[in-house]
Amino acid sequence: MDISTQRLTLQDTTGQTTTTSLIQSNNTSCCTVRLLDQITIPQYSESVIKAAVHLPDSSNLLFEPSSSFSQKAVVLPTALIKVTNSQTHLTIINTTNHPYILPSNTYLGTVSSSLLICATTSPYQSQSTQFRSPKRRHYSLNSSHKCYVCHQKFLSQNNLFHHLRVQCYPQELRHQIETLTQHIDSASHRKKIQDVLWKYGKLFDLRQPSKINITLDHVIDTGQHRPIYTPPYRRSPQDHQTITEETDKLLKQDSIEPSTSPWCSPVVLVRKKDGTTRFCVDYRKLNDITVKDSFPLPRIEDIFDQLSQSTYFTTLDFKNGYFQIPLAIHDRPKTAFSTRDNHYQFKVLPQGVKNGPPTFQRIVNQILGPARWKHCLAYLDDVVIFSRTFDDHVSHLDEIFYLLHTHNFRLSFEKCTIATDSINYLGHHICRGEIRPNNDNIRGLLETPTPTTPKEIFRFLKGAEYYRKFISNFSRIASPLYKYNPSNSTHPSNTKPTIFTLSADEQAAFEQIKHILTTDLVLRLPNNQLPFKIQTDASQLGIGAVLLQTYPEGDRPICYMSKKLTPAQQRWSPIEQECYAIVKAVELWHHYLHGNHFILESDHKPLEALMRKSQTNDKCERWRLRLQSYNFTIKHIKGKSNTMPDYLSRSPVDHAEDDIDDNVMPTSASISTQTDTSDHDTFSTSSIVGMVTTRSRSRQLPQSDNHITTPPNTNRSDVQNHQSTSSTSKTTTDSARIGYTGAIDQLKQAQQKDPDLQYIANHLNDNKYINSYLLQDGLLMHYEQHSKPVPCVPKGEIRNDIMKIYHDTQANGAHFGRDKTIKKIKARYYWNTMNSDITNYVKSCIRCNQNNPIRCKPPGHLKPIEPPEGVWHLLSMDFHGPITPTSRRGNKYIISITDVLSKFVIAKAVRDCTADTAARFLQEEVICKYGTPKCVLTDNGTHFTSTMMEHLLKRLGITHLYATPYHPQTNGQIERFNSTMDAKIAALSNQYRSDWDDNLPFVIFNYNTSYHSTIKTIPFELMYGRSPVLPFDLQNPNVSLQQSSHYAQNIRQYISHLTNNAKTNIIHAQHQYKSRYDTNRSNPTYSINDLVLIKNIHSRHKFDIRYEGPFRIIRRLGVKTYLVQHVKLLDLTRQVTVDLLIPVSIR
């Protein structure tokens, strides 16, 4: 600082100096800056504008924006500018959610020359991002030249690079660099690229997790919404182990931290393409209340325009890109999730949260800065560097790597391509000025086989007609194929498929239409300013899909998908095949859809609710979780509007592949399994359906093949499970289309094989049968007075088929009860044991047992717990909460412990319900003040089952007893106290209930010092052996001190007397309550191998099943407790009490 000249001079480590005046000079030359042309700035974006400055050409001038811009959401930063031809360039930012228009000649600010730069500095500087000039080749990575691995310092940058290359870079980096550059033929070119890669080898060093250096954090804006809490899902032991391993890994990576958040979202495990498990959190409820971030993604058309003039390309992919983005500290609690042992929250941007893509795009845009649109572009995590010459590409690569290196990014070596002359980017192949769709995008249609039947030709034609408005002279081109339209009277109907060969004209028309549909005559480059749409379909052979965009003139295709199904997938139910088509299409076109809202159209109506609620079908549930990071709406369309996907699914091209979820065991706690029923050879269900189908309806049913049919070897129970949600338009099975006459003939044949019915038919004139039976067209009928004759049903499976039709099917049964089913069948058929048969059939229906409400008391008589031998022998502990509102001290829970004999209670208000809090309470508030108990009874919450609690209780010699899962009566004493405590605290609290924790000690004190009706005494007295003295009791002012050698013995005798009386009173109270509880309540007992259903104790929606199973009894653990095993999922076992079970029999 030079006081004499009133100037301040600064010098950096490279020798560059900057000087500026300490006072405002009156002679400083200033000039106004005005906007040259009118400009419209899009919402949430920055633009470079041209401005007029009436000064001679000069550089390093200081631009200061007008004060009017500081008051608006449109920002002009202070900057160093260069004036050329009386013009300069400025960066302006629009932070609003709407476009902003600046008219020409707008006053922007002033330029002064008071700031003098004595040495050239980097022209691109901002608060959070530092950029350098692309022409500046020599610069310093770090002023201290410090190794990021061993932290050793070096005098020069070259020495640091040599040290990293020789000692501290990972061993596999050499192989990675060789792999990335092996395609470069020129040795000198390859050497230049490798030098850049070695220089920034840290980008590929994945030994330690990293977070980027940037001031911008991801924000989760939920407004004033109250915290959302979703309890964790039930898990198998294997899943718990996987979750523990994943959370340990995330803790080591510093991606999560322990939490006391009131928010909670459930953990889900999703299989990745390589078969490994991805740890995810289901943030759907959080996303529903999160305010949308409308930061725009780059226009794909603009990206292709930039790439079309380039020759060299590099594509980069970030390694775990989301986990490199920091999460705002005040929003971390909103990402909380629970495991079996703890409660955590994310410190980085987790997968599946709303607004992740806009945040990622905003950060990448900020880091790349002025390089964007010049020689680098980013679409979310897909970064491409492009150049016209090789030397330029080396320079551009060096610049972008420097920016990523400075901000501590990490790249995925396997997904990067370096300095190639062609790339596949955003679903298109780009090579030296040519841009065309990837072969994968059009192969589904381009390689479709030549049709071999008229039906296949007609399907292709209907699919192509969907786009006929974009194809001139479509009718003329397709005219040779129109004769195969079934409605064409000149074309004979084909009752059986006829294999034939197309003529030359027909083949030419077929190939020309395919060519038109896969070229830019119809096919369009994607434009993310227009909405995306996907249409999907599935058939017995494969799946098909089309990616479309809606233009003003109609939907135009972008890509096609056509894939075969494996034999196992062909046996899937229709809803699984349709859902699989959605999953494969969305994941295939991820680069178009991620971050954009799109419409998904399907002609399978049950899929409309796929993303709105959990699925009972395990495959669909796992697929739903795989799709949760996408923002889309499922819309049902009619089959006639879904013609192209229908054709692609029936003429699949791509080879089938096993889905990663094919062999995954279900992990959901809500599993419904219907018992197998074998196919019947003598008389099929379809025949009976045919009999109850009217002649007119039989004629109306179409004779063409169904959209999806059920394979012959498909388990009937699976079909019933999955098709129960089908639309009412599919209530009649395919085989029901057998004519009425054929069904009558089959019934006649069955009657002729039944000896009892044949005997009756031969003795119709006997008095025993003359008024009850008759022959009608050779069919034996039974009739009663005032009723019409009905067919007699012979013994065998045909009776089961009839009961199935009139009880199980949608059209004729709908699972109504015994009496309704008997009345319905009696009006149409007769056999002598039908009442008992129908009763047993309905009773054994698993669907009915799973869904029908039970309108009586839950089964199982009460089994009271015997009172303990003494005080402090058995304690019952529990958490109560979360309590709303949170108290002024931040407390949300109450942890309490009750002595089962004396009913004495200890309670404390706490902030969370973790294992650490429970252990501290037990140690500091209970043991250190009252002594160590013999046993402690708790529920199965993670705070009580944790390793910490087990170690503490084991070290203190305390026996830990657990209540039976989902049977709160086991720990009912503390539960009963909680309800009493709530009412008393509410009565004492202020109107805002914010001081409830201040009143808690008074409620506990009064409870302990009040008469208890069960033990017929005061808990305080039984605990201490003396009567309590209350604060306002009148006391004798004279204190007498007596000495008695028998005082201790008298106290023990008194306490022993109180204890015996308490035990007697507890037993008497238990007998009274048991008598009331057991009245009109069944008390079933089960044997080993009995089949049962278990009550669904989880929160359920209106139409979710009430009972799960069936399960098999494998062990009796107590009077009311059993261990059960799922009949199919043998790894699924549960410990349950009898009140949650109902018996079930197998048909």
Secondary structure, DSSP 8 states (H G I E B T S, - for coil): -BTTTTEEEEE-TTS-EEEEESS--TT--EEEEEESS-EEE-TTEEEEEEEEE-S-SEEEEEEEE-HHHHTSSEE---EEEEEBTTEEEEEEEE-SSS-EEE-TT-EEEEEE--EEESS---SEE-SS-EE--TT-----S-TT-B-TTT--B-SSHHHHHHHIIIIIS-TTHHHHHHHHHTT---HHHHHHHHHHHHHTGGGG--SS------S--B----TT----B-------HHHHHHHHHHHHHHHHTTSEEE---S-BB-EEEEE-TTS-EEEEE--HHHHHTS---------HHHHHHHHTT-SEEEEEEBTTGGGGSBB-GGGGGGG-EE-SS-EEEESB--TT-TTHHHHHHHHHHHHHGGGBTTTEEEETTEEEEEESSHHHHHHHHHHHHHHHHHTT--B-GGG-EEEESEEEETTEEEETTEEEE-HHHHHHHHT-----SHHHHHHHHHHHHTTGGGSTTHHHHHGGGGGG-TT-TTS---SS-------HHHHHHHHHHHHHHTSTTT-----TTS-EEEEEEE-SSEEEEEEEEEETTEEEEEEEEEEE--HHHHTS-HHHHHHHHHHHHHHHTHHHHTTSEEEEEES-GGGGGTTTS--SSHHHHHHHHHTTTSEEEEEE--GGG-HHHHHHHHS--B-----TTTT-----S--B--------SSS-HHHHHHHTS-HHHHHHS--S--SS---TTS-HHHHHHHHTTS-GGG-S-GGGGS-HHHHHHHHHHHHHT-HHHHHHHHTTTSTTTTTTEEEETTEEEE--TTS--EEB--SSHHHHHHHHHHHTSTTTTTT--HHHHHHHHHTT-B-TTHHHHHHHHHHT-HHHHHHS---S--S---------SSTTSEEEEEEE---SS--TT---EEEEEEETTT--EEEEEES---HHHHHHIIIIIIIHHH---SEEEE-S-HHHHSHHHHHHHHHHT-EEEE--TT-GGGGHHHHHHHHHHHHHHHHHS-TT-TTHHHHHHHHHHHHHTS-BTTTTB-HHHHHHSS----TT----S-------TTHHHHHHHHHHHHHHHHHHHHHHHHHHHHHHHHTT-------TT-EEEEE--S---TTS-SEEEEEEEEEE-SSSEEEEEESS-TT-EEEEEGGGEEE----
